[in-house]
């Protein structure tokens, strides 16, 4: 179970890294945050199994596996180089914060 969990964590982190390589300022902020968080959590899960005494159970392994399957299915919508058009900011988009007094 531990080896499967570790393999899934490595696969999930690698998939997120491959997407992160193509992210730039044109990508939506929520996409950049999500890809970074997925990679970070997968690496943290790998760290927990290698450097501590924590052992994943079936539920943890299934959750990482489902996330990996989701990333695998979603990879079909990504172009070979770049970001899908629906994940890019519209041209001329400027993020503005609401005024604190409103």
C-alpha positions in Angstrom: 0.0 0.0 0.0 2.8 2.4 0.9 4.6 1.8 -2.5 1.4 2.4 -4.4 0.8 5.6 -2.5 4.4 6.8 -3.1 4.1 6.0 -6.8 0.8 7.9 -7.1 2.3 10.9 -5.3 5.3 10.9 -7.7 2.9 10.6 -10.7 0.7 13.4 -9.4 3.6 15.7 -8.7 5.1 15.0 -12.1 1.8 15.7 -13.8 1.4 19.0 -12.0 5.0 19.9 -12.7 4.5 19.3 -16.4 1.5 21.6 -16.4 3.3 24.2 -14.3 6.1 24.5 -16.8 3.6 26.0 -19.3 1.9 28.4 -16.9 2.6 32.1 -17.3 0.9 35.4 -16.6 -1.8 34.6 -19.2 -3.1 31.7 -17.1 -5.9 32.3 -14.7 -4.7 32.8 -11.1 -6.9 30.0 -9.8 -5.3 27.6 -12.2 -1.8 28.6 -11.2 -2.7 28.2 -7.5 -4.4 24.8 -8.0 -1.5 23.3 -10.0 1.0 24.5 -7.4 -1.1 23.2 -4.5 -1.5 19.8 -6.1 2.2 19.5 -6.7 3.0 20.7 -3.1 0.5 18.3 -1.5 1.7 15.3 -3.5 5.3 16.0 -2.6 4.3 16.5 1.1 2.5 13.1 1.0 5.7 11.5 -0.4 7.8 13.2 2.3 5.5 11.9 5.0 6.0 8.3 3.9 9.7 8.6 3.4 10.8 10.8 6.4 8.3 10.0 9.1 6.5 6.9 10.5 3.2 7.9 8.9 1.6 5.1 6.8 -1.2 5.8 4.3 -4.4 3.8 4.5 -6.7 2.7 1.7 -8.6 6.0 1.8 -5.5 8.1 1.4 -4.3 6.0 -1.5 -7.7 6.1 -3.2 -7.8 9.9 -2.9 -4.4 10.3 -4.5 -5.3 7.8 -7.2 -8.5 9.6 -8.0 -6.7 13.0 -8.3 -4.1 11.4 -10.5 -6.9 9.9 -12.7 -8.5 13.3 -12.9 -5.2 14.9 -14.0 -4.7 12.2 -16.5 -8.2 12.7 -18.0 -7.8 16.5 -18.0 -4.5 16.2 -19.8 -6.3 15.4 -23.0 -7.7 19.0 -23.1 -4.2 20.6 -22.9 -2.3 21.5 -26.1 1.2 20.0 -26.4 2.7 23.4 -25.6 0.8 26.0 -23.7 -2.4 26.5 -21.9 -6.0 25.7 -23.0 -7.7 28.8 -24.2 -10.5 28.5 -21.6 -7.8 28.6 -18.9 -6.3 31.9 -20.1 -7.3 35.4 -19.0 -9.3 37.4 -21.5 -7.3 40.0 -23.5 -7.2 43.3 -21.6 -8.2 41.6 -18.3 -7.1 43.6 -15.3 -7.7 42.3 -11.8 -9.0 45.0 -9.5 -9.5 44.6 -5.8 -12.7 46.0 -4.4 -12.2 49.2 -2.4 -12.1 48.5 1.4 -14.9 51.1 2.1 -17.5 49.3 0.0 
